[in-house]
Amino acid sequence: MSATSLPDDHTFKRRLMGIAVALFLTYLTIALPLPILTVFVTHHLGLSNSLGGLSIGIAFLSTIFTRPYFGAFADKHGGKYTLGWGMLLYVVGGLVCMLAAVAGLSPLHAYAVLLAGRLIIGVGESMAMVGGVAWGLAMAGPHRSGRVLGWIGMALYGAFAVGSPLGVWIDAQAGFVGVMLASAAMPVVGFLLTRVIPKDVPVAHSKRPSLLSVLPIIWKPSTAVLLQGIGFAAIGAFVAPLFIAQHWQHMGMGLSLFGVGFVISRILFSHLPDRIGGFKVAYASLVVEAIGQYLLWAATNQWLALVGALLTGLGCSMIFPAMGLEVVKRVPAQLRGTSMGGFSAFQDLAYGLTGPLVGLFVGGLGYSFAFLIGGIAATLGLAMVLAAAKEPSADTLA
């Protein structure tokens, strides 16, 4: 899509809103079961905390190797096409996960089926996220890129604000099977919504540099996103078990308040990366995230823990679009999908490894230990943002 064919601002906002709503519905496939996966694995299947964390993390691990490929795929075939295939995989993965509870399998076999479904969901998430971002960027142009990343991210993580308590409620009414059926239905609704939005035009280039040639440009902002993602992954895997272990009420509210903080931050501050630059926004955001994680670690009651979850959401919210904008500034237009795929893979690495690795220690050190690790990671992220900010912005691959 050339600069002259970009939609006007009103049309752009309307189409971007449609993509964001579709992604919100689609991402409920991940959000609905998130607070109950670890509980299902540990309480219903009788397996370990580490395996419970792996059931969450493996979906994100599967994206690490597929995001860069699907980024190039979106550059070639278009974001709408890529998003549609991601939605289909979401449906298949949700139905496979459901089989873990209905097929009458032994705990280990049921767990293997659950992991297979989560792997499929992870690949679907890879395609959907990259496709949605590439679609939005294609219609935005460079002067509106920050808004695309902000609104799409708000839709994705806003799904946690609704999906987490809703998933707990569905589990209480219809069990794990009901949760996974609802998870499989949401992408179908999102897919139907995208049919009325015009597709983007992929950029055709005969020679396309590989992700390895882009990594020297994007690795520092990408590492900052990886470090912030550890705190998010800790909440996703361990905030519900923390509430259960401490005999606190409102188990689903931890992820819900995280999502509320995330959405509030996106609504209030999504314009800031375009206006003042991504590095300033990321630095302030990491400070807030670190405070939230340390508060969760030190919490002596559920109210302090909920405040920590809220602050973590407020802090995590703007780091991805802020650093993503800096990545977009550093690469030519035909490599934005490839670059954003690699950039997102760093975040996936945090999401995929935090659950199983930290799960090895929380049994002996307590679930709050996960949030100490998250706080330290966010603190280290501050140093990485400062290092990335020292590098000049230049389209070195143009």
C-alpha positions in Angstrom: 0.0 0.0 0.0 1.6 3.2 -1.1 1.6 6.4 0.8 -0.8 8.0 -1.6 -3.3 5.1 -1.1 -3.3 5.2 2.7 -6.7 5.7 4.2 -7.6 9.0 5.8 -7.4 9.3 9.5 -11.1 8.6 10.1 -11.2 5.5 7.9 -7.9 4.3 9.4 -9.3 4.6 13.0 -12.5 2.7 12.0 -10.5 -0.1 10.3 -8.0 -0.3 13.1 -10.8 -0.6 15.6 -12.3 -3.5 13.6 -8.9 -5.3 13.6 -8.5 -4.6 17.4 -12.0 -6.0 18.2 -11.4 -9.1 16.1 -8.0 -9.7 17.9 -9.7 -9.1 21.3 -12.2 -11.8 20.6 -9.5 -14.1 19.2 -7.1 -13.6 22.1 -9.8 -14.8 24.5 -8.7 -18.3 23.4 -5.6 -17.7 25.5 -7.1 -15.5 28.2 -10.1 -17.7 29.2 -8.1 -20.8 30.3 -5.0 -19.0 31.6 -6.0 -18.8 35.3 -7.2 -22.4 35.4 -4.5 -24.2 33.4 -2.0 -24.6 36.2 -4.9 -25.5 38.6 -6.1 -28.1 36.1 -2.7 -29.7 35.7 -1.8 -29.7 39.4 -5.2 -30.4 41.0 -7.1 -32.4 38.5 -4.2 -34.3 36.8 -2.1 -34.4 40.0 1.1 -33.3 38.3 3.8 -30.8 39.4 4.0 -27.0 39.5 6.7 -27.1 36.9 4.5 -29.0 34.5 1.7 -26.7 35.3 3.9 -23.7 34.3 4.9 -25.6 31.2 1.3 -26.0 30.1 1.1 -22.2 29.9 4.6 -21.5 28.7 4.7 -24.1 25.9 2.2 -22.1 23.8 4.6 -19.1 23.9 7.6 -21.3 23.3 6.1 -22.6 20.1 5.9 -19.0 18.8 9.6 -18.4 19.2 10.6 -20.3 16.1 7.5 -19.4 14.1 7.1 -15.6 14.6 10.1 -14.7 12.3 8.8 -17.0 9.6 5.2 -15.7 9.8 6.6 -12.2 9.8 8.1 -12.8 6.4 4.9 -14.6 5.4 2.9 -11.6 6.3 5.3 -9.3 4.4 4.7 -11.5 1.3 1.0 -12.5 1.5 -0.5 -9.8 3.6 -1.6 -9.4 7.2 -5.3 -10.2 6.8 -4.5 -13.5 5.2 -2.0 -14.4 7.9 -4.4 -13.4 10.7 -7.1 -15.6 9.2 -5.0 -18.7 9.3 -4.0 -17.9 12.9 -7.6 -17.8 13.9 -8.2 -21.2 12.3 -5.3 -22.7 14.3 -6.8 -21.1 17.5 -10.0 -23.1 17.0 -8.2 -26.3 16.3 -5.9 -25.9 19.3 -8.8 -25.1 21.7 -10.7 -28.2 20.6 -7.5 -30.4 21.1 -7.0 -29.0 24.6 -10.6 -29.9 25.4 -9.9 -33.6 24.6 -7.5 -33.7 27.6 -10.6 -33.6 29.9 -13.1 -35.7 27.9 -11.1 -38.6 26.3 -10.8 -40.7 29.5 -7.0 -40.6 29.3 -4.5 -41.2 32.1 -3.0 -38.1 33.7 0.2 -38.2 31.6 -1.6 -38.9 28.4 -4.1 -36.2 29.1 -1.3 -33.8 29.8 0.4 -34.8 26.5 -2.8 -34.0 24.6 -3.1 -30.7 26.5 0.5 -29.7 25.5 -0.3 -30.6 21.8 -3.3 -28.3 21.9 -1.3 -25.5 23.5 1.4 -25.9 20.9 -1.2 -25.4 18.1 -2.6 -22.4 19.9 0.9 -21.0 20.2 1.4 -21.2 16.4 -2.0 -19.7 15.9 -1.1 -16.8 18.2 2.1 -16.3 16.3 0.2 -15.9 13.0 -2.6 -13.9 14.5 -0.4 -11.4 16.3 2.1 -10.9 13.4 -0.8 -10.8 10.9 -2.8 -8.2 12.9 0.2 -5.9 13.4 1.3 -6.2 9.7 -2.2 -5.4 8.6 -2.4 -2.4 10.8 1.1 -1.1 9.9 0.3 -1.5 6.2 -2.7 0.9 6.4 -1.0 3.2 8.9 2.1 4.5 7.4 5.1 5.5 9.5 3.4 8.5 11.2 0.7 6.3 12.8 2.7 3.1 13.6 2.7 3.8 17.4 -1.1 3.9 17.4 -1.3 0.6 15.7 1.0 -1.1 18.2 -0.8 0.6 21.1 -4.4 -0.3 20.0 -3.6 -3.9 19.0 -1.8 -4.5 22.2 -4.6 -3.0 24.2 -7.0 -5.4 22.5 -4.8 -8.4 23.1 -4.1 -7.8 26.8 -7.5 -6.2 27.4 -8.8 -9.7 26.7 -7.1 -10.7 30.0 -9.2 -8.2 31.9 -12.4 -9.9 30.6 -11.1 -13.4 29.9 -9.5 -14.3 33.3 -12.6 -13.8 35.6 -14.9 -15.0 32.8 -12.7 -18.2 32.5 -12.9 -18.8 36.2 -16.7 -18.4 36.1 -17.1 -20.7 33.1 -15.0 -23.3 34.8 -17.2 -23.1 37.9 -20.3 -23.6 35.7 -19.2 -26.0 33.0 -15.7 -27.1 34.0 -12.6 -27.2 31.8 -14.5 -28.5 28.8 -16.8 -25.5 28.9 -13.8 -23.2 29.0 -12.1 -24.7 26.0 -15.4 -24.8 24.0 -15.8 -21.1 24.6 -12.1 -20.6 23.7 -12.6 -22.3 20.4 -15.7 -20.3 19.6 -14.3 -16.8 20.0 -11.9 -16.9 17.0 -14.8 -17.8 14.7 -16.6 -14.6 15.7 -13.4 -12.6 15.2 -12.8 -14.2 11.8 -16.3 -13.2 10.6 -15.7 -9.6 11.7 -12.5 -9.3 9.7 -14.3 -10.3 6.5 -15.8 -6.8 6.1 -12.4 -4.9 6.5 -10.5 -4.4 3.2 -7.3 -6.4 3.0 -3.8 -4.9 2.9 -1.6 -5.0 -0.1 1.7 -7.0 0.6 4.9 -5.4 -0.6 6.5 -7.3 -3.4 10.3 -7.6 -3.4 12.4 -10.1 -5.2 15.2 -10.1 -2.6 14.3 -10.1 1.1 17.0 -10.0 3.8 16.7 -12.6 6.5 15.9 -12.1 10.2 19.6 -12.7 11.0 20.5 -9.6 9.1 18.0 -7.6 11.1 18.9 -8.8 14.6 21.9 -6.5 15.1 19.5 -3.6 14.7 16.7 -4.8 16.9 18.2 -7.0 19.6 18.5 -4.3 22.3 14.9 -3.0 22.2 13.9 -6.7 21.8 15.8 -7.7 24.9 14.1 -4.9 26.9 10.7 -6.5 25.9 12.0 -9.9 26.9 12.9 -8.7 30.4 9.5 -7.0 30.9 7.7 -10.1 29.7 9.1 -12.1 32.6 6.9 -10.2 35.0 3.8 -10.7 32.8 4.5 -14.4 32.5 4.9 -14.7 36.3 1.5 -13.3 36.8 0.0 -15.5 34.2 1.4 -18.7 35.6 1.6 -18.1 39.4 -0.8 -15.4 40.6 -3.8 -17.8 40.8 -1.8 -20.5 42.6 -0.4 -17.8 45.0 -4.0 -16.8 46.0 -4.9 -20.5 46.5 -1.8 -21.2 48.6 -2.4 -18.1 50.8 -6.1 -18.9 51.1 -7.0 -15.5 49.6 -10.3 -14.8 47.9 -10.8 -13.4 44.4 -8.4 -15.7 42.6 -9.3 -14.5 39.2 -9.0 -10.8 40.1 -5.2 -10.8 39.9 -5.1 -11.3 36.1 -8.2 -9.2 35.8 -6.6 -6.2 37.5 -3.5 -6.7 35.5 -5.6 -6.5 32.4 -7.5 -3.4 33.7 -4.2 -1.6 34.3 -2.9 -2.6 30.9 -6.0 -1.2 29.1 -6.1 2.0 31.2 -2.4 2.7 30.4 -3.0 2.1 26.6 -6.1 4.4 26.6 -4.3 7.2 28.4 -0.8 6.9 27.0 -1.0 5.2 23.5 -0.1 8.5 21.8 3.1 9.1 23.8 5.6 6.9 21.9 4.7 8.8 18.6 4.9 12.1 20.5 7.9 11.9 22.8 9.7 8.7 21.6 9.6 5.1 22.7 12.6 5.0 25.0 11.2 7.6 27.5 7.9 5.7 27.6 9.6 2.3 28.1 11.9 3.6 30.9 9.0 5.0 32.9 6.9 1.9 32.3 9.6 -0.5 33.5 9.9 1.5 36.8 6.2 1.0 37.4 6.3 -2.7 36.5 9.2 -3.3 38.8 7.4 -1.7 41.7 4.3 -3.8 41.0 6.4 -7.0 40.9 8.2 -6.3 44.1 4.9 -5.5 45.8 3.5 -8.9 44.7 6.6 -10.5 46.1 6.3 -8.8 49.5 2.5 -8.9 49.7 1.1 -10.0 53.1 -2.5 -9.9 52.1 -4.6 -10.1 48.9 -5.2 -6.4 48.6 -1.5 -5.6 48.4 -1.2 -8.4 45.8 -4.0 -7.0 43.8 -2.4 -3.5 43.8 0.9 -5.2 42.6 -1.0 -6.9 39.8 -2.6 -3.6 38.8 0.7 -1.7 38.8 2.3 -4.5 36.8 -0.4 -4.1 34.1 0.1 -0.4 34.1 3.8 -0.8 33.7 3.9 -3.6 31.2 1.3 -2.0 28.9 3.4 0.5 26.9 6.7 -1.3 26.7 5.9 -3.4 23.7 4.5 -0.5 21.5 7.2 1.9 22.7 10.1 -0.5 21.8 8.2 -1.7 18.7 8.0 1.8 17.4 11.8 2.1 17.8 12.2 -1.2 15.9 9.9 0.1 13.1 12.0 3.3 12.8 15.1 1.2 12.2 14.0 -0.9 9.3 12.6 -0.3 5.8 8.9 -0.8 5.1 9.3 -4.2 3.4 10.9 -5.7 6.5 8.5 -4.5 9.1 6.7 -7.8 9.3 10.0 -9.8 9.5 11.4 -7.4 12.1 8.2 -7.4 14.2 8.1 -11.1 14.1 11.7 -11.3 15.5 10.9 -8.6 18.0 7.8 -10.4 19.2 9.8 -13.7 19.5 11.9 -12.1 22.3 8.7 -11.5 24.3 7.6 -15.1 23.5 10.9 -16.4 24.9 10.1 -14.8 28.2 6.5 -16.1 28.2 7.7 -19.6 27.3 10.5 -20.1 29.7 9.4 -18.2 32.8 6.6 -20.7 33.8 8.5 -23.9 33.6 11.9 -22.6 34.9 10.5 -20.6 37.8 8.1 -23.5 38.5 11.1 -25.5 39.5 11.7 -23.2 42.5 8.3 -22.1 43.7 7.5 -25.4 45.4 10.3 -24.8 47.9 10.5 -21.0 47.9 6.9 -20.1 47.5 4.9 -18.7 44.7 5.9 -15.1 45.6 9.4 -15.9 44.5 8.2 -15.7 40.9 7.5 -12.0 41.4 10.9 -11.3 42.9 12.4 -12.7 39.7 10.0 -10.5 37.7 11.0 -7.4 39.6 14.7 -8.0 39.1 14.1 -8.6 35.4 12.2 -5.3 35.0 15.1 -3.6 36.8 17.6 -5.0 34.3 15.3 -3.9 31.5 15.9 -0.3 32.5 19.6 -0.7 31.7 18.8 -2.3 28.3 16.5 0.6 27.4 19.2 3.1 28.2 21.7 1.1 26.0 19.3 0.9 23.1 18.6 4.7 23.3 22.2 5.4 22.7 22.1 3.9 19.2 21.1 6.2 16.3 17.9 5.5 14.4 18.6 4.6 10.8 17.2 2.4 8.1 20.5 0.6 7.6 18.9 -2.1 5.5 17.2 0.3 3.0 
